[in-house]
């Protein structure tokens, strides 16, 4: 492992859980956008690769939910919808599914970032 990879791994390992979740959302957004670009460019292998990466992130987000909370059940429904839309996008190579999935993930990401900000402000009071 080279120095850059070690540094990146250490950065991830030292992040608090809420920051890791934000990073997952950012990664999912990035892979969906790359998949959309690949579909536009008719690079279907690249589209498939990036959609699978986005699916894997959604699966990871699903696995972190504590289902004893109502909010987790709501998030699971959203994640499930996004996951199904990613599958449809991959099967049909259609950006309309990716666009809908992207909008949901962006909304979730922005909401999560705002929640982190509010929690930090309350902690610092």
C-alpha positions in Angstrom: 0.0 0.0 0.0 1.4 3.4 -1.0 1.6 6.4 1.3 -1.5 8.1 -0.3 -3.6 5.0 0.2 -2.4 4.6 3.8 -3.2 8.3 4.5 -6.7 7.9 3.0 -7.4 4.7 5.0 -6.3 6.5 8.2 -8.5 9.5 7.5 -11.5 7.2 7.1 -10.7 5.2 10.2 -10.5 8.3 12.4 -13.7 9.9 11.2 -16.7 9.9 13.5 -19.7 7.7 12.4 -21.8 10.7 11.3 -18.9 11.8 9.0 -18.6 8.3 7.5 -22.3 8.3 6.7 -21.9 11.7 4.9 -18.9 10.2 3.0 -21.2 7.3 1.9 -23.8 9.7 0.6 -21.1 11.7 -1.2 -19.7 8.5 -2.8 -23.2 7.3 -3.8 -23.9 10.7 -5.5 -20.6 10.6 -7.3 -21.1 7.0 -8.6 -24.7 7.8 -9.8 -23.4 10.9 -11.7 -20.6 8.8 -13.2 -23.1 6.2 -14.3 -25.4 8.8 -15.9 -22.4 10.2 -17.8 -21.4 6.7 -18.9 -25.0 6.0 -20.2 -24.9 9.3 -22.1 -21.6 8.2 -23.6 -22.9 4.7 -24.3 -20.1 3.2 -22.1 -22.4 0.6 -20.7 -19.7 -1.4 -18.8 -18.7 1.8 -17.0 -22.3 2.6 -16.2 -22.8 -0.9 -14.8 -19.6 -0.6 -12.7 -20.7 2.7 -11.2 -24.3 1.6 -10.6 -23.1 -1.4 -8.7 -20.8 0.8 -6.6 -23.9 3.0 -5.8 -25.9 -0.1 -5.0 -23.2 -1.3 -2.6 -23.2 2.0 -0.8 -27.0 1.9 -0.4 -26.7 -1.7 0.9 -24.2 -0.5 3.4 -26.4 2.4 4.5 -29.3 -0.1 5.0 -27.1 -2.4 7.1 -26.4 0.4 9.6 -30.0 1.2 10.4 -31.3 0.4 13.9 -34.8 -0.7 13.1 -36.1 0.0 16.6 -36.6 3.6 15.6 -39.3 4.9 13.3 -36.9 7.1 11.4 -34.9 4.0 10.5 -38.0 2.4 9.0 -38.6 5.5 6.9 -35.0 5.6 5.8 -35.2 1.9 4.9 -38.1 2.6 2.6 -36.2 5.4 0.9 -33.1 3.2 0.6 -35.1 0.3 -0.8 -36.7 2.6 -3.4 -33.3 4.0 -4.4 -31.9 0.5 -4.6 -34.7 -0.7 -6.8 -34.3 2.3 -9.1 -30.6 1.6 -9.4 -31.4 -1.9 -10.5 -33.9 -0.6 -13.0 -31.4 1.9 -14.3 -28.8 -0.9 -14.7 -31.2 -3.2 -16.5 -32.6 -0.6 -18.8 -29.6 1.7 -19.0 -32.0 4.6 -18.5 -31.0 7.8 -16.8 -34.5 8.7 -15.7 -34.2 6.1 -12.9 -30.8 7.4 -12.0 -32.0 11.0 -11.9 -34.8 10.1 -9.4 -32.3 8.1 -7.3 -29.8 10.9 -7.4 -32.4 13.5 -6.2 -33.4 11.3 -3.2 -29.8 10.6 -2.2 -28.9 14.3 -2.5 -31.8 15.2 -0.3 -30.8 12.6 2.3 -27.2 13.8 2.1 -28.2 17.5 2.6 -30.5 16.6 5.5 -27.8 14.5 7.1 -25.2 17.4 6.7 -27.7 19.8 8.3 -28.4 17.4 11.2 -24.6 17.1 11.8 -24.4 20.9 11.9 -27.3 21.3 14.3 -25.9 18.6 16.6 -22.5 20.3 16.7 -24.0 23.6 17.5 -26.0 22.1 20.3 -23.0 20.3 21.6 -20.9 23.5 21.7 -23.6 25.5 23.7 
